[in-house]
């Protein structure tokens, strides 16, 4: 297969701009699609072509498969890059792209169906010998089945939407008396968020680390991993800070988790760039959680520590290029802070509005992936993340100091942001010592 001539980016914001930049470096023409709310965005400005695909709501624009396919056809795009979120893990979209002879730069419909459905994914991983969290065998039939299964798995358990993601459709249940209310609430939330209220159950691992392995696979059965990222600092299952390497990692654990991630990748003949996510308990026993068949928000830190353009790799793999299968390991330390348009002092309430003043930090080892600028209007229609601040240094201690300096230079006025939260986090004794789990935010006072 020859390299693509024109790629349509079926996304918005910083990830759309990120893909455009790599395409330009590769000599590939780009098409931005946008909603009316995003007409003044940087992806629209810097793409070679731009097509409006609808009004502000996602359902009528960035989730509208007919509108996106039509935009690809009228611009003669031969591939579509979905970014993350929106349609990036939508098997129907991947299939429709195939039917229209447009290459979907991501997983095949079969791979998305297999790994996007969490219950199916778990069965596949068990068969492949990848450690999995004890839980239900497939989907739960009804409330009675949930109560019966919980007695075997033992409390605490967590109910999960099989079509879930982004922290939605999950509830921890600590005792049987709370099961019915949790069952009803999780099903309702899952139906509203994903159009699918099917649930499965897992043992709830208390105070784990959330550590993921970046993987890549080509169309010829080769696979490799690009080491780990620690994503344990999160709020309501939404990641806030990511870093690599993990301060909790050992050489032995890295090898075992890397091997397991490659097992998972080969079990589904995975094509492209993806992530295998694990929960790791205090004994450094790890359990498969899910596989993301797309680029991750936090791919940036992996790029910085191994000097590797993951978007370029995605495009090359989708074009049919063969990879060496060599694993990659970090030579530096990188941290990413997600800068959201939220007010951390008001329980992280969204803060849309116009950015009146903007000054980005700079200097050695500083990277900013963003789509905002002075005068840019933050829309209430989309995710509140407006920027990713990434630092890279020789050691974790140096990276934290660099991040503190960069946060101090970062000025975004006119709206509230999470910059003050990140400044306080970088001063926290437990964070600095690398002693934290996914429950860190439960006690962190801002």
Secondary structure, DSSP 8 states (H G I E B T S, - for coil): ----SEEEE---HHHHHHHHHHHHHHT-EEEEEEEGGGTT-HHHHHSSEEEEEESSSGGGTTT-HHHHHHHHHHTT-SEEE--SSTTTT-HHHHHHHHHTT-EEES--HHHHHHHHSHHHHHHHHHHHT--B--B-SSS--SHHHHHHHHHHH-SSEEEEEEEEETTEEEEEE-SGGGHHHHHHHHHHHHHHHHS---EEEEE--TT-EEEEEEEEE-TTS-EEEEEEEEEEEEETTEEEEEEES-TT--HHHHHHHHHHHHHHHHHTT--EEEEEEEEE-TTS-EEEEEEE-S--TTHHHHHHHHT--HHHHHHHHHTT----------SSEEEEEEEESEEGGGTTEE--EE--EEE---STTEEEEE---TT-EE-TTS-SEEEEEEEEESSHHHHHHHHHHHHHH-EEESS--SHHHHHHHTT-HHHHHT---TTHHHH---
